[in-house]
Amino acid sequence: MPWLILALMGAVAFLYGLSIDSPLICLLTKPLPVLALLGWLHDAPGGEYRRWLALGLVFSLLGDILLAWPGDLFVFGLGAFLVAHLCYLKAYLGDCRRLAPAQLVVALLIGAALLGVLMSKGLGELLIPVSVYALAISCMLWRALARLGSDVPRRSAQLAAGGALVFAFSDSLIGIDRFVVKFAAAPYLIIIAYWIGQWGIAASAFSQKVARQEPGFA
């Protein structure tokens, strides 16, 4: 309950900061929901899965601060979230290594569609970092979807897949708002989807059994 209260207080305060266009309030309150998730995650069953998710949340926390910091630290924030996605990817690979070609195609199509939309408006010097980030999102999403229907606990797989999809949606909105067309609701939709996605990913650890190691893709 204390973690839920912290998350709700931080979320409400951040949304208020957005509404009055206060960079200071946004900077001070944006990290609180993810910080609350980190504290909550400590109560989940231990193991490699939880540790990699926790590390992903730590880098997400860093990304939150960098993106909210006055000045354009977009590339550095992008780098922090890139590492976060790789941490989630590692967590998903830890308990499911089946190839899942159908899920791979879906993830690549989503990543390619997003990158295509962004490239249509020109990315300039950000082409390479954004392309690498899109690839990381696709890989993370592939492995999250690959856990569905495997011997991974069903609820864990569903929460992780749902969280990954919503997280990817939030990232897509960031790219569209920054590089394609700005719209007033973007900051609100981006952050709400981001929090929901992170919650789903963190919540998947509570239904997780002890991680199993498989010899390779099957």
N, C-alpha and C positions, 0 to 999 in steps of 0.2 A: 504493500500500500504506500509506504513512503516514496518509493521510486515512481509510482504512478502519479502521486501528487507533484513531485518534482517535474516530471515530464509534462504534465498538464499546465503547471504554472509557467514553465519555460515556453511551451508552445503558445499559450495565450499571450504572454508578454512579447514574444517575437512577432506574432501576428499584429499586435498593437503597434509595435515599432515600425512594421511595414506600413501600416495604415497612416501613420503620422510622418512617415519618411524620416525616421530617426536612426542613422547608422550606428550610433552608440548603443541604443537599446538592442538593436538587432545583433550587434557584435557580442554583447554581454549575455544575451538570452538564447541565441541560436544553438550553442553547444549543449544546453541543458537536457533536451529530450534524449539525445544520443548518450550523454553521460548517465542519464537514468537507466537507459537500456543496458549499459555496461554494468551498473550495479545490480540490476535485476538478473542479468545473465549469470552472475556469480552463483545464483541459487540453482542453476541448471545442473544436470548430471555432468561430472567431470570427464575429461578425455580430450583427445586431439581435436575433435569436432568443435567443442566449446572453445578451446584455446585459439583456434584459427578464426572463429567468428569474433571472439573478443579482440583479437589483433586487428581484424577488419574494421571493427567499430572504433578502435583507437585511431586508425588512419582516417576514418570518416570524420571523426571529431576534429582532427587536424585540418581536413579539407573544409569543414564547416567554418573554422576560424579564418582560414586563408581566403575563402570566398567572401566572407563578411568584412574582412579587414579593409579599411580605407585605402584606396589605390587599386590598381588592376593587378591582382595576383592570380588571375584565372589559370595560367599555365601551372603554377605551383599547386593550386587547389586541384586541378585536373590530375596532376601527378599523385597527390595524396589519395584521391579516390581510385586511381588506377591500381595502386598498391592494395587498397581495400578490396577491390574486385578480385585481385589475384589471391588474397587471403581467403575469400569466400570460395573461390575456385578450388583452392587446396583443401578446404574443409569438405566440399562435396566429393572431391576425388578420393578422400580418405575412406569413404564407406561405400562407394559405388563407382566401378570402373568399366561398366558395360559400354559398348560403343554408342548405342542409341542413335543410329543414323537419321531417323525421322526427326528426332529432337535437334540434332545437329543442323539439319536443313532449315528447320524453323528458326533457330537462333541466328544462323547466318543470313537468312532472308531479312530478319528484323534489323540486324546490324547493317546490312547492305542498303536497306531502304532508308534508314536514318542517315547513313553517310552520303547516300545519293542526294537526299534532300539538302543536306548541308553544303555539299560540293556544288550544287546548282547555283548557289549564291556566291561561291568563291570563299575559300578559307585562308588563302594567302599563306603566310609563314606558319599558320597553325594546322596546315593540311596533315603533316606527318604526326604530330602529337594527337590530333583528334582521330586520325585513322587508327593509330595504335590503341587509343582508348575505346573506340568502337569495336575493335577486335577483342579486347579484353572483356567488354560487356557481353559480346556474343559467346565467348568461351564460358564465362561464368553462368550465363543463362542456359547454355547447352547442358552443362553439368547439373544445374539445378533441375532442369526438366528431365534429365536422364534418370534421376532418382525416383521419379514417378513410376509405379508399377514394378519396381525392383524389390529386393528383400529388405530395403530400408523401411523403418517404421512408417506406416502410411501417413499419419498426421505430420510427422517431421518432413516428409517429402512434399506434402501439399503446402505446408506453410512456407518452406524454403522456395518452392517453385513460384508460389503466388507473390512472395516478397521480392524475388528476383525480377519478375515481370513488372511489378509496380515500380521498383527501383529503376529499371530500364526505361519505363515510361517517363519517370521524373527526369532522367538524364536527357531523354529525347526532347522534352519541353525546354530544358535549358539551352540545348543546341538550337532549337527552332527560334526561341526568343532572342538569343544572342546573335545568330547569324542569318536568320531568314526574315522573320517579321516579329516585331514586338507587340504584345497585347497586354492590356491592363491586368488581367487575371493571372498572368503567368507566374509571378512570384508566389502567389498563394497556392496555385495548383502544384507548382514544383515542390514546395516545401511540405505540403500535406501528403502528396504521393511519396515523397522521400521518407517521411517519418513512418508511413504505413509500410513501405517496403522494408525498411530497416527493422521494424517491429516483427514482421513476418519471418525474416531471416533469423533474428534472435530467438523468436518463439520456437523455431524448429528444433532448437537444442533441448527443449524441455521434454520432447517425445523421443529423443535420441537414445539409443542403446550404446554400449561401449563400441567404439569404432572398430571395424574389422578391416584387415589388410588383405587385399586380393592380389594375386600375382601379376595381373595385367588385364588388358581389355578382353572381354569375352562377349 
